[in-house]
Amino acid sequence: MTSDLKRCIQRDRRRRGHRRLAFLVLAGCIIIGAGAICVTQAYTSLSLSNLFNASATVNNAIQPPAVENASTTPAIPNAYANISLIGKAAIVYDLTNGQTLYAQNAYTPLPLASITKLLTVYAASNVLQPNSVVTMTPFALAQNGNAADVGFRDGETFNFEDIARLTLAASSNVGAEAIADAADSAENTDTASLLSTSAQQAGLGQTQALNATGLDKSATVSGSYASAHDVAVLAGELLKRDPQIAAATTQSSISISSLEGTRNRFANTDIYFTKYPGLLLSKTGYTDLADGNLVIVVDAGTNHPVAIVVLGSTKNGRFTDVSQLMAATLAHFGARERRPRRAVQGRDEGQPPRDARRHQRHRHRSVPPGAPGDGHSAVLWRTAPA
């Protein structure tokens, strides 16, 4: 009995020893496992932190600079830095937001010459309909000083829109005076008052027009005065009011027929920019007092009209001046350089079109321009500046 009891006690001690050993082994495994987990988490956290920091560094390195508005931010902020003009005054005016991109004496009134015709047509469009009848009067025919002033007859009639298109594109003094006469009669007013009222309505604070053509009134007094800024605003207003009339100024030639059926065809006085794509409006001006003037409106993007005006340049310098400003403007907006459209052979500057050549042959049969039997053209093709 005693030996059995001893054996039981020994077995019980061995079992307890095994249990303690197993417990110690299990506790050691738990401690080792917990330590391994802590180390792994710390390493993983450190690795992820380093990875995110490295990624942020790379992202910052390749991130483009922030811009306020990609559509309006200039591609070349200093595109106008090297501009050198012959003209006395100039402006590049964004018609979409009223921002001045370039200015040189832009608020100084100067003689306008034939750019006045923009105001004449704009003023008349306030009182005349596109199909209103405009009649050639003796006073209008007396304004003959341009290549586009020949071939008209006393009492000859035109639709307003047609004669306005010809007046602006070919810079016809006769057309401008006839339009002013028709508008004056419709409003029972005089030309100076008609033009002054329209200038005020358009917000042209530095504009004064004494006649409808812009021809010099004397050796010291011009027919009209305005600042480059006012000309830019006027061009934009006319473009909005009469886009069909403005579109005629972008063509190399203009052809209309009187209500009596006589055809009149002339070259555009802008012999340069009508060859460029994106042109929305163009008007030249030249007199002894004004020297060379030019205004164009060009689409600098998608439906983004910009007016470019040069006043007081030379007959040829006005084109080179505006060319400089147009190139800078396209660079400013990041637009591609525009090359002139290829001129059709036989229709470039100084070369008469097919109808005019046929008209010249017709004259050899002793039929003078505009006479009965002249079925081709009332005038010859001309490119004299205006």
Secondary structure, DSSP 8 states (H G I E B T S, - for coil): -HHHHHHHHHHHHHHHHHHHHHHHHHHHHHHHHHHHHHHHHHHHHHHHHHHHHHHHHHHHHH-----S-TTTS-SSTTTTTT---SSSEEEEEETTTTEEEEEESTTS-EE-GGGHHHHHHHHHHTT--TT-EEE--HHHHTT--SGGGSS--TT-EEEHHHHHHHHHHHT-HHHHHHHHHHHHHHHTS-HHHHHHHHHHHTT-TT-EESSSS---SSSS--SEEE-HHHHHHHHHHHHHH-HHHHHHTTSSEEEEE-TTS-EEEEE-S--SGGGSTTEEEEEEEEETTTEEEEEEEEE-SSS-EEEEEEEEE-TTHHHHHHHHHHHHHHHHTT----------TT-STT---HHHHHHHHHHTTT--TTSTT--S-SS-------
